[in-house]
């Protein structure tokens, strides 16, 4: 991670950080990250823009960049070594996932964590877990009960105590979290166990212990437990397959890299939008005269004339301390849309880190006079936000199975790669319905297939080179070492050097393109916990690996198996334009999964082929599948109901009064619209069946409310600005041009 530029003195730099950061920022590091910041909460008079620019420019380059402080708030590596050594242990202990099974080791880790915490001003701990159906509604998408480490001796003198037992497990009330009927009020226990694959970290005065959450009967009540099971299944059957092919392997891992897209909007305008506050998206709003038609926002400078730049740097710094290297930041296509991306890492820890990144984004934005919007489609008429899930598989030694050059060099067996690719292609074709189910977040209703995200067709792009390689192998059975072609790109100017680029161009219109050493699930939604996404990907891959391994053990040759799989399933490969309006219909004709409705996709979770898959792979029981479907449908229904009730309030409290004051002849139509929405909500409440209830919600959302929105947007277009009480798209979407700064600094 790079710290940009220069500074004032350390004390002044530290004052630019929000309250939550200031207390723990070392002077030298504060100087790095304080460069050019404007203290939004300073009490002194606001300096003029010219004065600020002169002051900042004069100090550019004063302090070198540093990596000091990186990972200081995460208990691993050198940080953990310092404290574990006191108890006769080594930081390498934490790399062995079996350490919690030895009480003495657990006590040593607990004591070391306590000492580390106290040295960093923390005396509270919590088991940090991931309830189901948290996306879009629950801040941080996580659950926790924070408890003090404080104890008292016989003389009532306080001291800090933290035991191995306290570290390893916890218990809480499981009935009030979404559970799909697996818990009842009178059988409410929920039990937590430390996750050794995700490091302990601290923020403020609290130590966070990543944990899994199950019921008294062992039913998964969270998003993480099934993910662990799925990765274990993929590793088990993938290891079998590789060993049968002569490649000695003792286990596989799943690595991911997540690209997090967000919107940052002025907080004063956010407070004048009940829909954004309650639901994360605007249920009405006239498009401004300017949108994204000039592509002038994409990769544009993150302007220091707004608070967005400082906000993004502070987000990076908070994550920097927790050992999360947010190495990429940039502006996205839509106005006020931005993206962060970290380095690749283990799927378990990367998922946890992404949840904390989302929480940090929301909190730091609020401290900079901004509101962060994580929902997939906050605004109509401009691009929504995704969370591209870059997915790869590797051995425990770090060999990437999707990187043919690396795999061939380590294994000495070029036949392994086409077998792995054939297995994955078969999994996508067979279980595209589950892939679609995994991304059925409420916000994706408005995003998928809207020329900004892939359509709801679960195909894969391999590129012409890879496709030809696999098809040639399928037809001939002959394996050649895959050597992707590169071409020389010239710029037509002698002063500019030629460069080497892949022969394959990018395909951003495919939901699951192969990118040279990874697949990228581009259709995942920005507000999602990607545990479900990767649970599905690892489960279907585990089954595909198992099928190949079983057939090999039965006497078939691996290359013949791979040829057979490609002949049956290569129809799922599509290298064309996924935005082509004719493609979805053609896909159905070819037998490729297409599910336009998120509700219909959720319902696929309990289809017999899918419950049998999850049960056979040891990932979810049929009972857990049914419960998870119930939770997902309830999440969808609850989201739409909140949107509908918010729309009613906004029409009654804002739109109708504005129309009356402006003497706009739309009041009767608006009043009738309110009645129509109320009628639909009443019908939803009267329906007991979860599937039918969610289907009614989809009609309400995409038909009834969309028609009502047109009337509201017409009213906004006719109403004088001084009589319109809701924040407009022009106020929300254009930090660069709307004069919000004076409001923020008051």
Buried (B, 14 or more C-beta within 10 A) or exposed (E): BEBEBBBBEBEBBBBBBBEBBEEBBBEBBBBBBBBBBBBBEEEEEBBEEEEBBEEBEEBEEEBEEBEEBBBBBBBBBEBBBBBBEEBEBEBEBBEEEEBBEBEEBBBBBBBBBBBBBEEBEBBBBBBBBBBBBBBBBBEBBBBBBEBEBEEEEEEEEEEBBBBBEBBBBBEBEBBEBBBBEBBEEEEBBBBBBBBBBBBBBBBBBBBBBBBBBBBBEEBBBBBBBBBBBBBBBBBBBBBBBBEEBEBEBEEBBBBBBBBBBBBBBBBBBBEBBBBBEBBBBBBBBBBBEBBBEEEEBBEEEBEBBBBBBBBBBBBBBBBBBBBBBBEEBBBBBBBBBBBBBBEBBBBBBBBBBBBBBBBBBBBBBBBBBBBBBBBBBBBBBBBBBBBBBBBBBBBEEEBBBBBBBBBBEBBEBBBBBBBBBBBBBBBBBBBBBBBBBBBBBBBBBBBBBBEBBBBBBBBBBBBEBBBEBBBBBBEEEEBEEBEBEEEEEEEEEEEEEEEEEBEBEEBBBBBBBBBBBBBBBBBBBBBBBBBBBBBBBBBBBBBBBBBBBBBBEEEEEBBEBBBBBBEEBBBBBBBBEBBEEEBBEBBEEBEBBBBBBBBBBBBBBBBEEBBEBBBEBBBBBBBBBBBBBBBBBBBBBBBBBBBBBBBBEBBEEBBBBBBEBBEBEBBEBBEEBBEBBEEBBEBBEEBEEBBBBBBBBBBBBBEBBEEBBEBBBBBBEBBEEEBBBBBBBBBBBBBBEBEBBEEBBE
